[in-house]
Amino acid sequence: MSQTTLKKLLTTNTADLLTKIKKANPPFAFEPKKEIVLFGAGILGKEFLKVCKLNRLIVKAICDNDRSKKDKKILGVKIISVNELIKYPKDTTIIITVMHDFIVKEQLNKLGYKNVFSHTYFATVYPKKFNYFNWQSSLLLFKNDLKQIMKLYLLLDDDRSKKVLEGLIKYRLTLDHNKLVGIVDKMENEYFDPSIVKLIKNEVFVDGGGFDGDTIKKFIQSSHGNFKEIHTFEPDKKSKNKIWTFLKKIKDKKIKLYSLGLNNKNKTAFFTNEGTAGSKLSNCSKYKIKLIALDNYLYNRKPTFIKFDIEGSETNAMLGMKKIMRDFKPKLAICVYHKPSDLWKIPLLIKKINPRYKIFIRHYTRTQHDTVCYAI
């Protein structure tokens, strides 16, 4: 795709895009007290259940493939198994509330259900009614930020990055998973793509968003255990304990774990503390954590490689390490999918802080998740 073609795509009439999305899905009559079933009893299912109730849709049940969740309840709604779901009429309206929605859609189609929607459909077609953390419609954002997106396109340092950007934009404008075909890289390369990231022997690695230690393990494997230090930040109690369990086994004093979040300044904030990869800052929570700026905390350690996957807090965390980026120019692997505009605003911010960086973009799933901006 050329620069001109990309610009034409981004300026497509929003009404035309919505019409195509509606035609590609079953008809949906938005009526109060309409009965539906959700498929997916995780964080997104809980969030979507709240949104459905606000919009006076009646959620009859939440189905999930995880049998251990059967008969439990979320906000008073029962979780059912697939065996129970098949007793529902084939014209039941089912909304998929899991990340890998295309897999569940294939499963439901095989069971004979055709009146199936992804959660992304509602956030795109009804953005004011269905605006939630996991998906915000990009249709208007792309048009409003056209100049910034084109600026990013021109500064990307390889053709693969441009192809990835094009595919992600096409997907967000159409909700067609086929637009992602050809741009998805191997998940095992996430954060450490060998064609982009060249590790050195004395890496000082900062893992922002340690979750259960998965990235630490990948880094140790990718570096063959040759590193100077690892500094992992994970404020979620359950996730932090999983990391502790791993660290006790390997007994490596070069790895440090901090129960802290990352920000542009030191302060306290409310945090969901859900024990999942989706734990995030939220004013709806009663649990508080400490936030720190890396410039104030690790500047003297001279980080050489920094990874962020911190559920939408990436921009603030980067603003809190401007001195590190300017003075040491560490390699960066920053998630750019938690907020729609992160895709272009974060790479442009990196360039603004330190123009010497080269920017690359890679994507690792057949959904909107796991897009990483590398700065080298």
N, C-alpha and C positions, 0 to 999 in steps of 0.2 A: 504494500500500500504506500502510495506517495504522500507527501505532505499535503498536497491539494485534496486528495481523496479522503484523507483523515479529517481535514477541515470540513469537507462536505458532509461527512458522516456526522460530525459533532453539531452541525447546524441543521440537521434534519428536523422537520416540524415535529414538536412533541406530541401533538394530537395524532399524527400519522404513526408514530412509534407505539403509542398506547393502543391504537386500533389494531395494529399487527399483533401486539401481545395478547389482546383479548381474543382475536381470531385463532391464535395458536393454542388457546386453552378452552375448556368447556364453558358454556355460558354460566354466569353466576348472578343470581338475583339477590342483591343486597337488601335483605328485609330484616326488621327487628324480630327477634325470637326465632330466627331461622336455626334449625338444628344441624350441628356439624359434629364431626369426630376429628380429634387431633391425632397425629401419628408422630410420637416422639416425646418421651416424658423426662427430658433433661432440662437444662437451663433454659433453652429456647422455648420448649414446650410450656414451661411455667410462665415465662415472660409473655408468650403469645396468648395463653389462657387469660391473663389479666387484660390484655388488649381486646380480646374477643368479648369479655364481660362488659368492658367499657362501651363497646359497640353493640351491646344487647344481642349478641349471637349466643345461642345456647349450646354449650359444649356437653354432649351426652356422655362422652368417655374420652380417655386418652389411651391410645394403643401404643405398645412398645415391644420390640423384639427381645428385650431383656426380661427373661422369665422371673428373675428375682424381684422385679418391680410390681409383679401382678398383685392385684387387690389392694395395693397401697393407694393413697389419695394425694392429689395436689389441689390445694384450695377447695377441698370438698368434692373434687371430681375423681371418680374411680379410674385406676389404670387397669386396662384389660390386655389379654394376650391376643395374638393373631388368631388363635383358634376361636376366641370369643368374637373377634371382629367379623369373621366370615359368616356369622349368624345375622349380621346387619344386611339390609337390602342392598343390592348392587348399585342402586342410584344414590346411595348415601354420599353426602359431600364430605370429603376427607382433606384436611389441610396438613401437609407434611411439615413438621417442625423439628427436623434434624439437619445437621450440616450437609451430609451427603444425600441431598434430597432426590437426586436422579436415581440412586440405587433403590430407595424405597418406592419411588414411582414405578419402576420396573416390577418390583415385587407386587404392588397393588394391582397393576395392570394384568399380571398373570393370574391374580385371584378374581379377575373379572370386574374390578372397580375402575370406572372411566371418569367419574366425577371427582378427579383428584387435582389438587393445587399445591404448589409450593408456597411457603410463607412469603417468598420474594414477590409473588404475584400481587398480594394484597398491599405490601409496602410500596409497590410501584404504581399500581392502579389507584389505590386509595392512600396516598402518602400522608394526608393529614389525620386519617383515622388509625393508620397502622404505621406509626413511627416508633421503632424500638431499637435497642442497642445493636442487634445483630445485622440489621439491614436498613439502610436509608436510601431512598430512591436517588439515582444519579442523573435522571433525565434532565432536570433543570440545572443541576450542579455543573454538568458538562458544558452546558451553554454559557452559564455565568462565568465559568473559569476557562473559557476557550483559549485565551491568550496564554495563560499559565501552562495549559496542557501542551499547546504547540511549542512553547519554550522548552518544556521538558523533552518533547520528541526530538528536537534539534540537538540537545546537548547529550543525549544518550550515547554511550561509547561503543556500542556494537549493534549490528542488525538484529540479533536475537532479541535484545531488549526492546527494540522498536516493534518487532513482531508480537512480543508478549503484551506490550502496552496496547497495541491495536486489538488483539484478541480479547483482552479484559474490557476494553471500551465497548466492543461489539456485544459481548455477553451482557454487560450491564444495561445496554440500550435495548436488548431483545429478550433477555432471560433464556436464551437458547444455549444449552450446554454444548452443543456442537461447535459453537464459536470458539470454545476453548481447546478443541482438538488441535494438536500440533504445537501447543505452547506450554504443555505441562511437563515439567522435568521430574526426575526421580526424587521421591520424598526423602530418601536416605542422603541426598546431597543438600538438603535444606540447611542454610547458614554456612555450609562449608563446601560450596560448589568448587570442585578442583580446577575447573576451567577459569575461575575468577579469583578464588582465595588461595594464596600461597603462604602456608604457615612457616614460621621460623622456629628455631630451636628454643628460644627464650621468650615465648609468648606470655604476655600478661593479659589473660582473657577475662573479660567482664561479661557475666551472664545475667542480663536484666530480664527477670521473669523465669526463675529457675524451675517452676512447676514441681515435677517429681524427680528431677535430676536427669531428665532425658537428654538435654543439651550438653550437660557436663560429660555424660557418657560418650556422646558423639564426638565431642571435642577431644577427649582422651584418646579415642580410637583414631580420629583423623590426624592427631599430632603424634601418634605412636607413643604417647606418654612423655614426650619431650616438651616440657613447658616450664616456665618459671613460677607462675602463680595462676590460680583461678579464683575469681571473686564472684560469688553467686548471691543474687538478691531475690528473696522470696518471702513476702510478708504473710502469706496464707499459712495458718498453723498446720493444717493437715498435710499440705504439700511440703512444707518445710520439714516436718517429721519424716516424710518419705526420703527426703534428701539426706537427713541425718542418719537414717538407717543404712543408706548406701555408703556414706562417708565413714561410718564406723567399721564397715567391712574392709574398705580399701586402706584405711589408716594413712592417708596422705596429707601431711601437714601443710602442703603447698596450696590446699584448697580451703577457702574461707567461705562461710555461709553467714548471711546477714538477714535478720528479720525486719527488713526495711523496704520501703517502696522508693521509686525514683521520681524526681521532680526537678523543677527549675530553681527551687529554693527549699531550705529546711523548714518543715512545718508538720502538723498532724492533719489527718484526713480520715473520713469514713471509708470503710472497705468491706466488701461483701463477705469475704472469708468463707467461701463455699467449698473449699477443698477440691476445686476443679481447675482446669486450664482457663476457665472463663472468669475466675475471681478478679474483681476490678474495683476501682474507686466508685463509690456510690453514696449519695446523700440519703438514700433510703435505708442504709444500714446503721446499726447501732455500734458496730465494732470499729475501733479506731486504730490506725497504724501511724508510724513515723515515716515521713518522707525526707529524703536527703538529695542534695545536688552532688553529682559525682565530682565536680570541680572542687567542692569543699571537702570531699571524703577520700578520693583516691588519686588526686592530682600527683602527689609525690610518688605513687607507684608506677607512673608513666604507662598507662594501658596501651597495648599494641593491637588489641582486637576487642571490639565491643558488639554484643548482640542484644537487641531489644525485642521482646514479644510481651508487651505489658498492657494489652487490652485497651488501646486508645490513649494511653499516657505517653506515647513515644515522643511526640513533639515537645512537650514540657520537659521530659527527661533529657532530650537533646539540647534544649536551651540551658539546661543545668550542667552541660559539659562543653561549653563553647571553648573554654581555655584549653582543655584537653585536645579537642579537635584541631584547634589552630596551632598549638605548640608541638604536638606529637603526631598528628595525622594518623590515628589508629585506623586499622581496617574496620569497616562497619557492616553489619548485617541487621537491617532494621525492618520490622514488619510494617507494611503500608496498606493494610486491608481493613483495619478495625473501624475506620471512618472513611467514607467514600473519597473525600478530597485528600486523604493521606497519600494516595497513589501518586499525586503530582506535587503536593505541598511539601512533603518530607524530603524528596530528592532535591527540590529547589532550595529548601532551607539548608541542606547540607552544603550545596554549592555556594550559597550566600555566606555561610560561616567560614568555609575554606574552599576557595575556587580551585585549588590544586587537585581536589578529588575527581576521580573518574567514576561515572555513575552507570550501574547495570541494574536491570530488573529481571527477576525470575519468578515463576509461579509453579506451585507444587500440588494442586488438587484440581478436580473437575468442578469445583464450586468457587465462590468468591473468596474463600479463605486461603491463607498461606501464600501471600505475595510478599516477596522480600526485595528490598532495595539494598544493593551492595555498593559501598563507596570505598574505593581503593586508592 
